[in-house]
Amino acid sequence: GPGGSPHVHAGFDAVLLAQPAVPAQSLLADSALNSPLSDALGHVATAPCWTLMLAYPQAVRPGLTTLGPQWNAARSTHHRIAWLARESSKPGRNVIERWTVQASPAWSAEHLEDDAVRVQAKLIRAFAEVTGIHAEPAHAATRRWRYAQTTQPLGRSHLWDAARGLGACGDWCLGHRLEDAFLSGLELALAVA
Ligand SMILES: Cc1cc2nc3c(=O)[nH]c(=O)nc-3n(C[C@H](O)[C@H](O)[C@H](O)COP(=O)(O)OP(=O)(O)OC[C@H]3O[C@@H](n4cnc5c(N)ncnc54)[C@H](O)[C@@H]3O)c2cc1C
């Protein structure tokens, strides 16, 4: 607000946090609420994931449908890369040759604070080693997902502190997939209702 004072909102029946466990925990720590949710959130652990996205519009030519390998997705044992998938092979997608490359949790953690331009160059080199695609991508983007994959889930579907009207949900409650996130949000909503 004006003068740097916080704008105070009030009158809510409940507050539900739908964010990664670490920021949820620090938000609670900054509050004076002293909720037992904070302790529970401390048991959750997540790993980061540097992700590279590549596009090769120049590869779309008559009689030439794909660049590089015949496979469309793979788990990789390359020290930098854990997973890669050809986006253009997925149902209903644009035909332009596109790949999503996920760095391994260990490599992502080791290079978490590295410059994104350097990370991108390293991942493009690793991508070429894994796929044999050495063409220059027309488009490349890199994104750091700091809380990408749950390594230690909460072990229950949601957190709900009825006394304080405070809840938390997210994939990290049960695992690391969209389905886990969906079920967590649904269970929390049912608990509140
Ligand atoms: C690269 C990648 C690929 C994936 N691929 C798949 C896949 O193919 N299939 C699959 O099932 N799952 C996949 N996942 C996992 C899936 O994306 C997650 O399981 C799902 O998005 C989790 O939903 P969520 O609502 O728990 O958290 P999120 O979708 O992460 O939402 C949390 C929200 O909280 C916000 N937030 C963070 N901090 C704060 C703060 N301090 N204040 C306010 N807001 C904040 C974030 O901006 C975000 O919008 C993938 C994840 C990544 C990173």
The ligand as an SDF file (V2000), in Angstrom:
LIG
                    3D

 53 58  0  0  0  0  0  0  0  0999 V2000
    8.9080  -29.5490  -16.2720 C   0  0  0  0  0  0  0  0  0  0  0  0
    7.7580  -30.2980  -15.6400 C   0  0  0  0  0  0  0  0  0  0  0  0
    7.0670  -31.2550  -16.3780 C   0  0  0  0  0  0  0  0  0  0  0  0
    5.9920  -31.9450  -15.8210 C   0  0  0  0  0  0  0  0  0  0  0  0
    5.3300  -32.8950  -16.5660 N   0  0  0  0  0  0  0  0  0  0  0  0
    4.3090  -33.5850  -16.0220 C   0  0  0  0  0  0  0  0  0  0  0  0
    3.5970  -34.5820  -16.7750 C   0  0  0  0  0  0  0  0  0  0  0  0
    3.8850  -34.8310  -17.9510 O   0  0  0  0  0  0  0  0  0  0  0  0
    2.5650  -35.2490  -16.1610 N   0  0  0  0  0  0  0  0  0  0  0  0
    2.2110  -34.9810  -14.8640 C   0  0  0  0  0  0  0  0  0  0  0  0
    1.2720  -35.6110  -14.3550 O   0  0  0  0  0  0  0  0  0  0  0  0
    2.8530  -34.0550  -14.1430 N   0  0  0  0  0  0  0  0  0  0  0  0
    3.8970  -33.3500  -14.6870 C   0  0  0  0  0  0  0  0  0  0  0  0
    4.5560  -32.4040  -13.9470 N   0  0  0  0  0  0  0  0  0  0  0  0
    4.1200  -32.1760  -12.5610 C   0  0  0  0  0  0  0  0  0  0  0  0
    2.9040  -31.2640  -12.5090 C   0  0  0  0  0  0  0  0  0  0  0  0
    3.1900  -30.0780  -13.2340 O   0  0  0  0  0  0  0  0  0  0  0  0
    2.6400  -30.9410  -11.0260 C   0  0  0  0  0  0  0  0  0  0  0  0
    2.3830  -32.1520  -10.3550 O   0  0  0  0  0  0  0  0  0  0  0  0
    1.4560  -30.0110  -10.8160 C   0  0  0  0  0  0  0  0  0  0  0  0
    1.5760  -28.8240  -11.5850 O   0  0  0  0  0  0  0  0  0  0  0  0
    1.3880  -29.6370   -9.3530 C   0  0  0  0  0  0  0  0  0  0  0  0
    0.2580  -28.8000   -9.1270 O   0  0  0  0  0  0  0  0  0  0  0  0
    0.1800  -27.9550   -7.8200 P   0  0  0  0  0  0  0  0  0  0  0  0
   -1.0930  -27.1880   -7.8950 O   0  0  0  0  0  0  0  0  0  0  0  0
    0.4730  -28.7860   -6.6400 O   0  0  0  0  0  0  0  0  0  0  0  0
    1.4310  -26.9360   -7.9210 O   0  0  0  0  0  0  0  0  0  0  0  0
    1.8200  -25.9000   -9.0840 P   0  0  0  0  0  0  0  0  0  0  0  0
    1.1830  -26.2370  -10.3860 O   0  0  0  0  0  0  0  0  0  0  0  0
    3.3100  -25.8070   -9.0030 O   0  0  0  0  0  0  0  0  0  0  0  0
    1.1720  -24.5550   -8.5770 O   0  0  0  0  0  0  0  0  0  0  0  0
    1.7170  -23.8330   -7.4730 C   0  0  0  0  0  0  0  0  0  0  0  0
    1.4930  -22.3520   -7.7110 C   0  0  0  0  0  0  0  0  0  0  0  0
    1.9540  -21.6380   -6.5730 O   0  0  0  0  0  0  0  0  0  0  0  0
    2.5570  -20.4670   -7.0270 C   0  0  0  0  0  0  0  0  0  0  0  0
    3.4480  -19.9610   -5.9730 N   0  0  0  0  0  0  0  0  0  0  0  0
    4.6830  -20.4030   -5.6290 C   0  0  0  0  0  0  0  0  0  0  0  0
    5.1690  -19.6890   -4.6120 N   0  0  0  0  0  0  0  0  0  0  0  0
    4.2400  -18.7710   -4.3150 C   0  0  0  0  0  0  0  0  0  0  0  0
    4.1570  -17.7320   -3.3470 C   0  0  0  0  0  0  0  0  0  0  0  0
    5.1510  -17.5180   -2.4890 N   0  0  0  0  0  0  0  0  0  0  0  0
    3.0330  -16.9880   -3.3240 N   0  0  0  0  0  0  0  0  0  0  0  0
    2.0240  -17.2170   -4.1870 C   0  0  0  0  0  0  0  0  0  0  0  0
    2.0480  -18.1820   -5.1160 N   0  0  0  0  0  0  0  0  0  0  0  0
    3.1360  -18.9410   -5.1740 C   0  0  0  0  0  0  0  0  0  0  0  0
    3.2840  -20.8680   -8.2800 C   0  0  0  0  0  0  0  0  0  0  0  0
    3.5380  -19.7500   -9.0960 O   0  0  0  0  0  0  0  0  0  0  0  0
    2.2770  -21.8200   -8.9140 C   0  0  0  0  0  0  0  0  0  0  0  0
    1.3660  -21.1530   -9.7660 O   0  0  0  0  0  0  0  0  0  0  0  0
    5.6070  -31.6780  -14.4860 C   0  0  0  0  0  0  0  0  0  0  0  0
    6.2990  -30.7110  -13.7560 C   0  0  0  0  0  0  0  0  0  0  0  0
    7.3730  -30.0270  -14.3090 C   0  0  0  0  0  0  0  0  0  0  0  0
    8.1010  -28.9890  -13.4880 C   0  0  0  0  0  0  0  0  0  0  0  0
  1  2  1  0
  2  3  1  0
  2 52  2  0
  3  4  2  0
  4  5  1  0
  4 50  1  0
  5  6  2  0
  6  7  1  0
  6 13  1  0
  7  8  2  0
  7  9  1  0
  9 10  1  0
 10 11  2  0
 10 12  1  0
 12 13  2  0
 13 14  1  0
 14 15  1  0
 14 50  1  0
 15 16  1  0
 16 17  1  0
 16 18  1  0
 18 19  1  0
 18 20  1  0
 20 21  1  0
 20 22  1  0
 22 23  1  0
 23 24  1  0
 24 25  2  0
 24 26  1  0
 24 27  1  0
 27 28  1  0
 28 29  2  0
 28 30  1  0
 28 31  1  0
 31 32  1  0
 32 33  1  0
 33 34  1  0
 33 48  1  0
 34 35  1  0
 35 36  1  0
 35 46  1  0
 36 37  1  0
 36 45  1  0
 37 38  2  0
 38 39  1  0
 39 40  1  0
 39 45  2  0
 40 41  1  0
 40 42  2  0
 42 43  1  0
 43 44  2  0
 44 45  1  0
 46 47  1  0
 46 48  1  0
 48 49  1  0
 50 51  2  0
 51 52  1  0
 52 53  1  0
M  END
$$$$
